[in-house]
Amino acid sequence: MNMRAAHLAFEPVDALAALCKASGDSLRLNILRALANDSFGVLELAQIFATGQSGISHHLKVLAQAGLVATRREGNAIFYRRALAQSEQLGSRLHNALLEEVDGLQLPAEVQGRIAEVHSQRAAASQEFFARTAASFQAQQDLIAGLPQYRDSVLALLDSLDFAATATALEIGPGDGGFLPELARRFAQVTALDNSSAMLELARMRCAQDGLGNVALQLADALHDDYPAADCVVLNMVLHHFAAPAEALKQLAQRLKPGGSLLITELCSHNQSWAREACGDLWLGFEQDDLARWASAAELTPCESLYVGLRNGFQIQVRHFAKPSATIGLRAPVTGQQ
């Protein structure tokens, strides 16, 4: 057997060796821990771990070669996230066991603090955008996916859930308030929450115009401030403005009453980076599997899903996630295409 044939014969072992090599460094293990429910760019990871960009890039290359991280392009930036093990591939059990062990680790306090700083920087950029562009934001949003393009799909899903007459709703990021009249007709009390006073003023004008007496507007941070729990939480084209979407779902799940529903309207993953500049998007949509995985981690049950195709190359996903209840049965998952 020549040397080339001998090398080929040991390629499966090489794959296991790459996995073992990748896990044999404390910084790489901490990177995997940081990527548990988030994705970061190289510069962000360099900031989080107080390490030079070239050093972080080297460690990410080793992790990628072992299949432990995957990349996603967000405009001109590349973001890294943990890769899920493929059950049919050699090493999948080792891969899963490694991540399970990593998730039991506690990141150093200073690393946790720098992750919080990165999230704060993302959030500040989003808040600054809305303060600057509130008056023109809806027109820009309509270039991608305006409310008329998905309203009927959300309402059909909402009406199928048969909420009690006394049920309450919470809308996060109501924009100019265009969806609030629909919620006000269906719920006894509606709370609309926004961290932008300029955007909230637009919603206030809509409520006054339509005489929405059962809608309360609140200037607050959806992840940190206090506000009432609700039977239904609605996010229409909002999740891509959150600094840490997976953590946002976990926090919002805690604001749901038992048996409640979380409705999310979002763009599917896309590569049209102009949306960042035009609409202040932090994320260029989301993979369907990511939303389901994050919701499951937040102890929510994936239910109905609708997908709405748009002519301009975007696709909207309308998702329903339910919070388990001892007295309310959950519906079987349903998928649809419009």
Contacts in CASP RR format, 6 or more apart in sequence:
PFRMAT RR
TARGET T0000
AUTHOR 0000-0000-0000
METHOD contacts of the structure
MODEL  1
MNMRAAHLAFEPVDALAALCKASGDSLRLNILRALANDSFGVLELAQIFA
TGQSGISHHLKVLAQAGLVATRREGNAIFYRRALAQSEQLGSRLHNALLE
EVDGLQLPAEVQGRIAEVHSQRAAASQEFFARTAASFQAQQDLIAGLPQY
RDSVLALLDSLDFAATATALEIGPGDGGFLPELARRFAQVTALDNSSAML
ELARMRCAQDGLGNVALQLADALHDDYPAADCVVLNMVLHHFAAPAEALK
QLAQRLKPGGSLLITELCSHNQSWAREACGDLWLGFEQDDLARWASAAEL
TPCESLYVGLRNGFQIQVRHFAKPSATIGLRAPVTGQQ
1 9 0 8 1.000
12 90 0 8 1.000
15 89 0 8 1.000
15 90 0 8 1.000
15 91 0 8 1.000
16 90 0 8 1.000
16 91 0 8 1.000
16 94 0 8 1.000
18 62 0 8 1.000
18 65 0 8 1.000
18 66 0 8 1.000
18 67 0 8 1.000
19 66 0 8 1.000
19 67 0 8 1.000
19 68 0 8 1.000
19 91 0 8 1.000
19 94 0 8 1.000
19 95 0 8 1.000
19 98 0 8 1.000
20 94 0 8 1.000
21 62 0 8 1.000
21 66 0 8 1.000
22 28 0 8 1.000
22 62 0 8 1.000
22 63 0 8 1.000
22 65 0 8 1.000
22 66 0 8 1.000
22 67 0 8 1.000
22 68 0 8 1.000
23 29 0 8 1.000
23 66 0 8 1.000
23 68 0 8 1.000
23 98 0 8 1.000
25 59 0 8 1.000
25 62 0 8 1.000
27 49 0 8 1.000
27 51 0 8 1.000
27 59 0 8 1.000
28 59 0 8 1.000
28 62 0 8 1.000
28 63 0 8 1.000
29 102 0 8 1.000
29 105 0 8 1.000
30 49 0 8 1.000
30 105 0 8 1.000
30 107 0 8 1.000
30 108 0 8 1.000
30 111 0 8 1.000
31 45 0 8 1.000
31 49 0 8 1.000
31 56 0 8 1.000
31 59 0 8 1.000
31 60 0 8 1.000
31 63 0 8 1.000
31 69 0 8 1.000
32 63 0 8 1.000
32 68 0 8 1.000
32 69 0 8 1.000
32 82 0 8 1.000
32 98 0 8 1.000
32 99 0 8 1.000
32 102 0 8 1.000
33 102 0 8 1.000
33 103 0 8 1.000
33 105 0 8 1.000
33 107 0 8 1.000
34 40 0 8 1.000
34 45 0 8 1.000
34 48 0 8 1.000
34 107 0 8 1.000
34 111 0 8 1.000
34 115 0 8 1.000
35 69 0 8 1.000
35 80 0 8 1.000
35 81 0 8 1.000
35 82 0 8 1.000
36 82 0 8 1.000
36 102 0 8 1.000
36 103 0 8 1.000
37 244 0 8 1.000
37 246 0 8 1.000
37 247 0 8 1.000
37 250 0 8 1.000
37 294 0 8 1.000
37 297 0 8 1.000
38 81 0 8 1.000
38 115 0 8 1.000
38 244 0 8 1.000
38 246 0 8 1.000
38 247 0 8 1.000
39 72 0 8 1.000
39 79 0 8 1.000
39 80 0 8 1.000
39 81 0 8 1.000
40 48 0 8 1.000
40 79 0 8 1.000
40 80 0 8 1.000
40 118 0 8 1.000
41 77 0 8 1.000
41 78 0 8 1.000
41 79 0 8 1.000
41 80 0 8 1.000
42 53 0 8 1.000
42 56 0 8 1.000
42 57 0 8 1.000
42 60 0 8 1.000
42 78 0 8 1.000
42 80 0 8 1.000
43 53 0 8 1.000
44 118 0 8 1.000
45 51 0 8 1.000
45 56 0 8 1.000
45 60 0 8 1.000
45 80 0 8 1.000
46 52 0 8 1.000
46 53 0 8 1.000
46 55 0 8 1.000
46 56 0 8 1.000
47 114 0 8 1.000
47 117 0 8 1.000
47 118 0 8 1.000
48 111 0 8 1.000
48 114 0 8 1.000
48 115 0 8 1.000
48 118 0 8 1.000
49 56 0 8 1.000
49 111 0 8 1.000
49 114 0 8 1.000
50 110 0 8 1.000
50 114 0 8 1.000
60 69 0 8 1.000
60 80 0 8 1.000
63 69 0 8 1.000
63 80 0 8 1.000
64 70 0 8 1.000
64 71 0 8 1.000
64 80 0 8 1.000
67 83 0 8 1.000
67 95 0 8 1.000
68 82 0 8 1.000
68 83 0 8 1.000
68 95 0 8 1.000
68 98 0 8 1.000
68 99 0 8 1.000
69 80 0 8 1.000
69 81 0 8 1.000
69 82 0 8 1.000
69 83 0 8 1.000
70 80 0 8 1.000
70 81 0 8 1.000
70 82 0 8 1.000
70 83 0 8 1.000
71 78 0 8 1.000
71 79 0 8 1.000
71 80 0 8 1.000
71 81 0 8 1.000
72 78 0 8 1.000
72 79 0 8 1.000
72 81 0 8 1.000
72 269 0 8 1.000
73 79 0 8 1.000
73 271 0 8 1.000
74 273 0 8 1.000
74 276 0 8 1.000
74 283 0 8 1.000
74 284 0 8 1.000
75 271 0 8 1.000
75 273 0 8 1.000
75 276 0 8 1.000
75 284 0 8 1.000
76 273 0 8 1.000
82 99 0 8 1.000
85 91 0 8 1.000
85 92 0 8 1.000
85 93 0 8 1.000
85 95 0 8 1.000
85 96 0 8 1.000
85 99 0 8 1.000
86 92 0 8 1.000
107 115 0 8 1.000
118 243 0 8 1.000
119 243 0 8 1.000
119 244 0 8 1.000
120 243 0 8 1.000
121 243 0 8 1.000
122 243 0 8 1.000
122 244 0 8 1.000
122 282 0 8 1.000
123 242 0 8 1.000
123 243 0 8 1.000
125 280 0 8 1.000
125 282 0 8 1.000
126 241 0 8 1.000
126 243 0 8 1.000
126 280 0 8 1.000
126 282 0 8 1.000
127 195 0 8 1.000
127 196 0 8 1.000
129 280 0 8 1.000
130 137 0 8 1.000
130 196 0 8 1.000
130 198 0 8 1.000
130 199 0 8 1.000
131 196 0 8 1.000
131 197 0 8 1.000
131 198 0 8 1.000
133 140 0 8 1.000
133 280 0 8 1.000
134 196 0 8 1.000
134 198 0 8 1.000
134 199 0 8 1.000
134 201 0 8 1.000
134 202 0 8 1.000
135 198 0 8 1.000
137 175 0 8 1.000
137 176 0 8 1.000
137 199 0 8 1.000
137 279 0 8 1.000
138 146 0 8 1.000
138 175 0 8 1.000
138 176 0 8 1.000
138 202 0 8 1.000
140 278 0 8 1.000
140 279 0 8 1.000
141 237 0 8 1.000
141 279 0 8 1.000
143 278 0 8 1.000
143 279 0 8 1.000
143 312 0 8 1.000
144 267 0 8 1.000
144 272 0 8 1.000
144 275 0 8 1.000
144 278 0 8 1.000
144 279 0 8 1.000
144 312 0 8 1.000
144 314 0 8 1.000
145 237 0 8 1.000
145 267 0 8 1.000
145 310 0 8 1.000
145 314 0 8 1.000
145 316 0 8 1.000
146 237 0 8 1.000
147 178 0 8 1.000
147 179 0 8 1.000
147 236 0 8 1.000
149 308 0 8 1.000
149 310 0 8 1.000
149 316 0 8 1.000
150 236 0 8 1.000
150 265 0 8 1.000
150 308 0 8 1.000
150 316 0 8 1.000
150 318 0 8 1.000
151 179 0 8 1.000
151 182 0 8 1.000
153 265 0 8 1.000
153 306 0 8 1.000
153 308 0 8 1.000
153 316 0 8 1.000
153 318 0 8 1.000
153 338 0 8 1.000
154 179 0 8 1.000
154 234 0 8 1.000
154 236 0 8 1.000
154 263 0 8 1.000
154 265 0 8 1.000
154 318 0 8 1.000
155 182 0 8 1.000
156 306 0 8 1.000
157 263 0 8 1.000
157 304 0 8 1.000
157 306 0 8 1.000
157 318 0 8 1.000
157 320 0 8 1.000
158 182 0 8 1.000
158 186 0 8 1.000
158 232 0 8 1.000
158 263 0 8 1.000
159 186 0 8 1.000
160 304 0 8 1.000
161 232 0 8 1.000
161 261 0 8 1.000
161 320 0 8 1.000
163 186 0 8 1.000
163 187 0 8 1.000
163 231 0 8 1.000
163 232 0 8 1.000
164 231 0 8 1.000
165 188 0 8 1.000
166 188 0 8 1.000
167 187 0 8 1.000
167 188 0 8 1.000
167 231 0 8 1.000
167 232 0 8 1.000
168 187 0 8 1.000
168 188 0 8 1.000
168 189 0 8 1.000
168 190 0 8 1.000
168 191 0 8 1.000
168 228 0 8 1.000
168 230 0 8 1.000
168 231 0 8 1.000
168 232 0 8 1.000
169 183 0 8 1.000
169 186 0 8 1.000
169 187 0 8 1.000
169 189 0 8 1.000
169 190 0 8 1.000
169 191 0 8 1.000
169 230 0 8 1.000
169 231 0 8 1.000
169 232 0 8 1.000
169 233 0 8 1.000
169 234 0 8 1.000
170 190 0 8 1.000
170 191 0 8 1.000
170 192 0 8 1.000
170 193 0 8 1.000
170 227 0 8 1.000
170 228 0 8 1.000
170 229 0 8 1.000
170 230 0 8 1.000
170 232 0 8 1.000
170 233 0 8 1.000
170 234 0 8 1.000
170 255 0 8 1.000
171 179 0 8 1.000
171 180 0 8 1.000
171 183 0 8 1.000
171 190 0 8 1.000
171 191 0 8 1.000
171 192 0 8 1.000
171 193 0 8 1.000
171 233 0 8 1.000
171 234 0 8 1.000
171 235 0 8 1.000
171 236 0 8 1.000
172 193 0 8 1.000
172 194 0 8 1.000
172 222 0 8 1.000
172 233 0 8 1.000
172 234 0 8 1.000
172 235 0 8 1.000
172 238 0 8 1.000
172 252 0 8 1.000
173 192 0 8 1.000
173 193 0 8 1.000
173 194 0 8 1.000
173 199 0 8 1.000
173 222 0 8 1.000
173 235 0 8 1.000
173 236 0 8 1.000
173 238 0 8 1.000
174 180 0 8 1.000
174 192 0 8 1.000
174 193 0 8 1.000
174 194 0 8 1.000
174 199 0 8 1.000
174 200 0 8 1.000
174 203 0 8 1.000
175 194 0 8 1.000
175 199 0 8 1.000
175 202 0 8 1.000
175 203 0 8 1.000
176 199 0 8 1.000
176 202 0 8 1.000
176 203 0 8 1.000
176 205 0 8 1.000
176 206 0 8 1.000
177 192 0 8 1.000
177 202 0 8 1.000
177 203 0 8 1.000
177 206 0 8 1.000
177 207 0 8 1.000
178 203 0 8 1.000
178 206 0 8 1.000
179 234 0 8 1.000
179 236 0 8 1.000
180 190 0 8 1.000
180 192 0 8 1.000
180 203 0 8 1.000
180 206 0 8 1.000
180 207 0 8 1.000
180 210 0 8 1.000
180 212 0 8 1.000
180 215 0 8 1.000
181 206 0 8 1.000
181 210 0 8 1.000
181 212 0 8 1.000
183 190 0 8 1.000
183 215 0 8 1.000
183 234 0 8 1.000
184 190 0 8 1.000
184 210 0 8 1.000
184 212 0 8 1.000
184 213 0 8 1.000
184 214 0 8 1.000
184 215 0 8 1.000
187 214 0 8 1.000
187 231 0 8 1.000
187 232 0 8 1.000
188 214 0 8 1.000
189 214 0 8 1.000
189 216 0 8 1.000
190 212 0 8 1.000
190 214 0 8 1.000
190 215 0 8 1.000
190 216 0 8 1.000
191 215 0 8 1.000
191 216 0 8 1.000
191 217 0 8 1.000
191 218 0 8 1.000
191 227 0 8 1.000
191 228 0 8 1.000
191 230 0 8 1.000
192 200 0 8 1.000
192 203 0 8 1.000
192 215 0 8 1.000
192 216 0 8 1.000
192 217 0 8 1.000
192 218 0 8 1.000
193 218 0 8 1.000
193 220 0 8 1.000
193 222 0 8 1.000
193 227 0 8 1.000
194 200 0 8 1.000
194 203 0 8 1.000
194 217 0 8 1.000
194 218 0 8 1.000
194 219 0 8 1.000
194 220 0 8 1.000
195 219 0 8 1.000
195 220 0 8 1.000
195 221 0 8 1.000
195 222 0 8 1.000
197 219 0 8 1.000
200 217 0 8 1.000
200 219 0 8 1.000
203 217 0 8 1.000
204 217 0 8 1.000
206 212 0 8 1.000
207 213 0 8 1.000
207 215 0 8 1.000
207 217 0 8 1.000
218 227 0 8 1.000
220 226 0 8 1.000
220 227 0 8 1.000
222 248 0 8 1.000
222 251 0 8 1.000
222 252 0 8 1.000
223 242 0 8 1.000
223 247 0 8 1.000
223 248 0 8 1.000
223 251 0 8 1.000
227 255 0 8 1.000
229 255 0 8 1.000
229 256 0 8 1.000
229 257 0 8 1.000
230 255 0 8 1.000
230 256 0 8 1.000
230 257 0 8 1.000
230 260 0 8 1.000
231 256 0 8 1.000
231 257 0 8 1.000
231 259 0 8 1.000
231 260 0 8 1.000
231 261 0 8 1.000
232 260 0 8 1.000
232 261 0 8 1.000
232 262 0 8 1.000
232 263 0 8 1.000
233 252 0 8 1.000
233 255 0 8 1.000
233 256 0 8 1.000
233 261 0 8 1.000
233 262 0 8 1.000
233 263 0 8 1.000
234 263 0 8 1.000
235 252 0 8 1.000
235 262 0 8 1.000
235 263 0 8 1.000
235 264 0 8 1.000
235 265 0 8 1.000
235 266 0 8 1.000
236 265 0 8 1.000
237 265 0 8 1.000
237 266 0 8 1.000
237 267 0 8 1.000
239 245 0 8 1.000
239 248 0 8 1.000
239 249 0 8 1.000
239 264 0 8 1.000
239 266 0 8 1.000
239 283 0 8 1.000
239 286 0 8 1.000
240 266 0 8 1.000
240 267 0 8 1.000
240 281 0 8 1.000
240 282 0 8 1.000
240 283 0 8 1.000
240 284 0 8 1.000
240 285 0 8 1.000
240 286 0 8 1.000
241 280 0 8 1.000
241 281 0 8 1.000
241 282 0 8 1.000
242 248 0 8 1.000
242 282 0 8 1.000
243 282 0 8 1.000
245 283 0 8 1.000
245 286 0 8 1.000
245 294 0 8 1.000
246 290 0 8 1.000
246 294 0 8 1.000
246 297 0 8 1.000
249 262 0 8 1.000
249 291 0 8 1.000
249 294 0 8 1.000
249 295 0 8 1.000
249 297 0 8 1.000
249 298 0 8 1.000
249 300 0 8 1.000
249 321 0 8 1.000
250 294 0 8 1.000
250 297 0 8 1.000
250 298 0 8 1.000
252 262 0 8 1.000
252 298 0 8 1.000
253 262 0 8 1.000
253 295 0 8 1.000
253 298 0 8 1.000
253 299 0 8 1.000
253 300 0 8 1.000
253 321 0 8 1.000
253 323 0 8 1.000
256 262 0 8 1.000
256 300 0 8 1.000
256 323 0 8 1.000
257 323 0 8 1.000
258 323 0 8 1.000
258 324 0 8 1.000
258 325 0 8 1.000
258 326 0 8 1.000
258 327 0 8 1.000
258 328 0 8 1.000
259 322 0 8 1.000
259 323 0 8 1.000
259 324 0 8 1.000
259 325 0 8 1.000
259 327 0 8 1.000
259 328 0 8 1.000
259 329 0 8 1.000
260 322 0 8 1.000
260 323 0 8 1.000
260 325 0 8 1.000
260 328 0 8 1.000
261 303 0 8 1.000
261 320 0 8 1.000
261 321 0 8 1.000
261 322 0 8 1.000
261 323 0 8 1.000
262 295 0 8 1.000
262 300 0 8 1.000
262 320 0 8 1.000
262 321 0 8 1.000
262 322 0 8 1.000
262 323 0 8 1.000
263 318 0 8 1.000
263 319 0 8 1.000
263 320 0 8 1.000
264 291 0 8 1.000
264 317 0 8 1.000
264 318 0 8 1.000
264 319 0 8 1.000
264 321 0 8 1.000
265 316 0 8 1.000
265 317 0 8 1.000
265 318 0 8 1.000
265 319 0 8 1.000
266 285 0 8 1.000
266 286 0 8 1.000
266 291 0 8 1.000
266 316 0 8 1.000
266 317 0 8 1.000
266 319 0 8 1.000
267 284 0 8 1.000
267 285 0 8 1.000
267 286 0 8 1.000
267 314 0 8 1.000
267 315 0 8 1.000
267 316 0 8 1.000
267 317 0 8 1.000
268 285 0 8 1.000
268 286 0 8 1.000
268 287 0 8 1.000
268 288 0 8 1.000
268 307 0 8 1.000
268 314 0 8 1.000
268 315 0 8 1.000
268 316 0 8 1.000
268 317 0 8 1.000
269 284 0 8 1.000
269 285 0 8 1.000
269 286 0 8 1.000
269 287 0 8 1.000
270 284 0 8 1.000
270 285 0 8 1.000
270 313 0 8 1.000
270 314 0 8 1.000
270 315 0 8 1.000
271 284 0 8 1.000
272 284 0 8 1.000
272 313 0 8 1.000
272 314 0 8 1.000
273 284 0 8 1.000
275 281 0 8 1.000
275 284 0 8 1.000
276 282 0 8 1.000
276 284 0 8 1.000
286 317 0 8 1.000
288 305 0 8 1.000
288 317 0 8 1.000
291 317 0 8 1.000
291 319 0 8 1.000
292 302 0 8 1.000
292 319 0 8 1.000
295 301 0 8 1.000
295 302 0 8 1.000
295 319 0 8 1.000
295 321 0 8 1.000
296 302 0 8 1.000
298 321 0 8 1.000
299 323 0 8 1.000
299 324 0 8 1.000
300 321 0 8 1.000
300 322 0 8 1.000
300 323 0 8 1.000
301 321 0 8 1.000
301 322 0 8 1.000
301 323 0 8 1.000
301 324 0 8 1.000
301 330 0 8 1.000
302 319 0 8 1.000
302 320 0 8 1.000
302 321 0 8 1.000
302 333 0 8 1.000
303 320 0 8 1.000
303 321 0 8 1.000
303 322 0 8 1.000
303 330 0 8 1.000
303 331 0 8 1.000
303 332 0 8 1.000
303 333 0 8 1.000
303 334 0 8 1.000
304 319 0 8 1.000
304 320 0 8 1.000
304 331 0 8 1.000
304 333 0 8 1.000
304 334 0 8 1.000
304 335 0 8 1.000
305 317 0 8 1.000
305 318 0 8 1.000
305 319 0 8 1.000
305 320 0 8 1.000
305 333 0 8 1.000
305 334 0 8 1.000
305 335 0 8 1.000
305 336 0 8 1.000
306 317 0 8 1.000
306 318 0 8 1.000
306 335 0 8 1.000
306 336 0 8 1.000
306 337 0 8 1.000
306 338 0 8 1.000
307 315 0 8 1.000
307 316 0 8 1.000
307 317 0 8 1.000
307 318 0 8 1.000
307 335 0 8 1.000
307 336 0 8 1.000
307 337 0 8 1.000
307 338 0 8 1.000
308 315 0 8 1.000
308 316 0 8 1.000
308 317 0 8 1.000
308 318 0 8 1.000
308 338 0 8 1.000
309 315 0 8 1.000
309 316 0 8 1.000
309 338 0 8 1.000
310 316 0 8 1.000
322 330 0 8 1.000
322 331 0 8 1.000
324 330 0 8 1.000
END
